[in-house]
Amino acid sequence: MYFAFMKEHLFKKICAEYNWNDNTCYEPLGSGLINSTWKVTTENNIYVLQAINHHVFKNPEYIDENIKLVTDFLSKKNPEYLFPTLLKTNTGNSFIKLEGEWFRVLSFIKNTQTFTTVNNELQAFEAAKQFGNFTALLNELNCNALHIVLPDFHNLSLRYEQFNDALKTGNNIRIIECKDAIAFLQSQKNIVEEWRKFITHKEAEQRVTHHDTKISNVLFNECNEGACVIDLDTIMPGYFISDVGDMFRTYISPVSEEETDFNKITIRKNIITAIYNGYMQPMKNLLSVFEQDHFYFSGEFMIYMQALRFLTDYLNNDIYYGCKYEKHNYNRAINQITLLQQFQQTV
């Protein structure tokens, strides 16, 4: 987490901003790696408090403005749509800066739950439907009015260039050690070319895209139905393949990118079908034929890009992703390479 713990004097300052009394208490919520999140209980209500990691999000105010834009649009066009809303301070602000850190408070949606892994096809279907519905409901919003909160976040050309740079300037011992993985990723450069053709095609449209479609960013109700999507920090203009690709990457295997027993990495075909059916339910009439033809390519694109990023970081001596042991990023890269190979054999 971004914050290892909340300082008491800082929490008191936050309480003052929202007129919460001394009986207000808090506890950690979730297991996000970027922002830190707490559940706050006051005398009258429950809220979600977040510290925004400004080392990742260089312009935190962009997040605030994006969420406000989306909130205003949905409140006018689809007022029944459920999602966490920003709470304003006693001075009318929805974002506060204290001691160099940025905080915000969101409404807590009761009687909902989140999952960290996809356990069955119903969860995959419901999650995909929620992410598709989010983009579909915002179809009339000019996505170019949104700030780019993470420039080049899903720029595959850039990620390949960074990979090539690491081969020139990275750790020579690690480069030799990774020769097989490097050769495989180089052999798949056609994915980069296909991505370039996609984003420059006249029928590939930019829309309001979530960009972080892991299952934990969907709230489920007590009947295990999708209620809404959460964590809107990464919403910005993008292509549907980013959202669908991230779902393929994180849903279709029963094990995560942290698994080091690569024999456990398998493809669940029923989950692939569930993602397709769930996402296409609200989005099919909005996607062009060209876009629909690239539905499964989205999985190749996203898995390949993550394999590139993990191996690039390993060759650069682990300067980006946090590591718990020496070959952590290497194992993550092999995990994603294995997933890509199996995905390509399946679709």
N, C-alpha and C positions, 0 to 999 in steps of 0.2 A: 504494500500500500504506500501511497505518497507520504502520508503522515503515519509514523509509527504509533503515535498516541496524541490525544488532544490535551493541550495545556489548559489547566483549570482557569487561569486568569484570562486566557483567550476566549474560552467558552463563555465566561461571564460577559465579555465585551459583545459577543454574538447575541447573547440573551438580551442585552440592553438594546441592541439594534431592532429587535423584534418585540420588545416589551414583554419578554417572558420573565416570570418571577423566579425566586430562588429555589423553588421546588422542582424546577425543570431538570430532567435527567437525560442522559444519553448513553448509547451503547453502539459498538461497531455493527455495521450492516453490510453484508455481502463480502466478496473477496476480490474486488477489482484491483488490477495492478497499476492503473494510471491515476485515477482520483481516489481520495479517501472518503468514505461514506459512513454516516452515523444515523441511527434512528433516535429521534428526539421526542420525548414524551413531556407534554406540558399538562397543566391542570385541565385543559379543555380539548386538547387535540394531540395528534401524532403527526410528526413531520419527518422529512428526510433532509439532513444537512450534508453538504458536500464541500470538500476542499478541492479546488481545481488545480491540477498540476500544470503550473505555468511554464515548467521546463519543457513539457510536451506541447502544450497549447500556448504559443508565444503571445497571442493576443486574446486573452480570456474574454474581453468585452465582445469579441466577434461571436462567441458562443451565445452570450446573453442576447445579442441583437438577432441572431438567427432564430433562437427559440421564441422570442417575442413575435417575430414575423410569422412563424408557423402558427403560433398560438392565436394571433389575431385573425389569420386567414381561416383556420378551422372553426373558431368561435362564430364567425360570420357565415361560412358555407356549410359546415357540418357541426353544429353546436352540441350534438349528441355524442360526438366522438370522445372517447375516454383517454386521457393521458395525464401524467403528473403536471400540475401547473406551478409556476413560480410564485413564491410568497414575497410580498413587498415589505420592506423595512418600514419603520415609523417615519422615515423621510421620503418614502415612495420609491426606493431603489430595489431592484431585484438581484443585484450583485453588490457585494461589499468587499472592500480591501482593508485588511487589518494586519499590521506588522509585516507587510510585504506579501501577504497571502490573500488569495481570492476565495470567497465563500458564497454559497447560495443555499436557499432553502426551497424545497419542493413539497407539494402535498403528498401525503402518504395514502395510497389506495388500499383500503382495508379489504380483508377477505380474499387476498390474492397471494400467490406464491410464485417463486422462480425455480428453475432447474439449472443445474450446471452441466448436465449431459443429456443427450437425447436418448431416451430409454425405449421408445416405441414410435411407430409410424404416425400415430395420432398426434403426438407432440410435434413431430416434424411438420405435419400438415398444418396444424394450428399456428405454429410459429411462422411458417412460410406465408400463410394467408395473412397474418398480421402485418408482416413487412410489405407484402404486396399491397395490402389495403392502405397502408400508410402512404406509399408513393402514389397510389391511384387517387386517394382523396385530395392530394396536393397537386394533381395533374395540371390544374389551371393556374397554379402559382408560378410566376416567372422564377425559375430556379437561379437565374443569374442575379437576382436580387439578394441572394444569400452570399455571405462571406465564405471564402475558402479558408477554413480553419486549419487545415493540414495540407499545405501545398504539395502536389505530386504524390499524395498518399498512395494511390493505386496506379502510378505511372510505371508501367512495366518496362518501357524503354530505359527509363532512368535506373531502375533496379538492375537491369542487365549491364548498363554502363558501370554501375558501382561494383558489380561482380567482376567485370573485366579489369577495373582499376585495382581491385584487391589482388587479382592474379599478378599484377605488375609490382605492387608496393606492399603486399601483405607479408605475413610470416612465412618465410621460405620453407621451414620445416613442416608447417601445417599444409602448405600448398602441395608438397610432395606426398604427404600422408593422405591427402584428399584427391589424389589424381583420378580415381575411378568416379567419384561423385562429380568432380569438375567436368570430366569427359561426358558424363551423362547429361548434365545441365547444358553443356555446349551443344550436344546433339539435339536438344529440344528447342533450339533458337527459333524454329519455325513458329512456336507459340507466340514469340514476340512479334514476328511478322504478321501473324493472324490478328493479333491484338491491334496493331497499327492500322490494318485494313478495316477492322471493325470500327474504331473510333473516328475514322475519316470517312466512313460511308454515309451517304446522304440520308439513309433510313435509320441510322443509329442516333437516337435522341438522348440528350441530357435531360435528366429529371431530378426532382428532389430525392436524394438517395441517402439512406441511413448510414451505410459504410461500416457497420459493426454489428452484423446480424447473428451473433452467437446466441444460443438458446437462452442464456441468462439475461438477455435484454428483452425478453418477452414476459409479461405478467400473465399468469393463468388464474382463472377463477376456481371456485371450489369444485366445479364439475370438470375440471381439467380442460376447459375451453380457453383459447387465447382471449385475453381481455384487452391488451394494448401493448405497444412497444414502449420501451423506456431508454434512458441514456441517449439523449438527442445531441450530445456534444459534437458528434462527427457528421451531422447532417450538412450537406452541401451539394452543389451540382455534381452529378455523376451519371454513370451508365448502369443499367440494370444488372449487368454482368458482375458488378462489384458486390451487390447484395446477394444475388443468387450464388455466385461463386464462393462467397464466405460461408453460406449455409452448406453447400456441398463439402467444403473443406472441413468444417467443424461438426457436421451431423452424420456423415455417411459411414464413418468407421466407429466401432464400439469403443475404441480407445483414442486418447487425445494425442496431441503432438509431443507430449512428454514421455510417451511409452518407448521404452528401449528394447522390449522384446518385439522385434519387428514382425514376427510370425503372427502376432495378435492383430496386426493391421489388416483388416478385411473390409470389403465393400458390402454394405447392406442394400441390396437392390430395392427392397420395399421402401427404404428411406428416400432413395433417389426419386421413386415414383411419388411419394408423399410430398416432397419438396415441389416437384413439378405441378402436381394437382393443386396444392395449397396456394402457391404463388400465382398460378395462371387463373385461378378463380376470379380474382379482382383485376388482373392485369392483361389477360389475353386480348381483350378488345383494344387495348392501348398500345401493345407491342406490334411493331411492323412484322411482316413475314420474315424479313431479313433478321430482325432481332430474335424472333422465335427460333429460327434456324441455328442460332448461336447459344441456345439455352444451355446445352451441355458443355459447350466450349468454356462457359464461365467457370466451370469447375477446374478445367485444365489451367486456365489463366491464373486463378487465385492460388491453387496448390503450387504451381510452378513458381509463382512470384514469392510465396513464402519460403519455399526451399532455397531460392536464390538469396533471400534476405538472411536466413539462418546461416548458410554457408559463407556468405560474404562477411558476416559479423565474426564468424569463427576465424576466417583467414586474417581479419583485422584485429585479432586478439580480444574479441568480445567487448567491444566498446559501446554497444547499443543495448542489446538484450541482457537482462540480468541472468547470471549463471550461478548454479548451486554446486557445480563441480567442473573439472577442467574441460571435459569434452561435451559439455551440455549442449552447446549450439551445434556441434557436429552431429550429435545424436538426433537433435531436432531436425536437422537438414536431411539426414538419412531417413528419418520417419516420414517426412513429406515427400521425398523422392519415391519411397515405397508406396505411399498413398497414391501418388501421381501415376506410377506404373500400373497399379491395380485398377485405378479409375479408367485409364485409357483402354485397358483390356475389357472393361465392363460396358462402357457406353458406345 
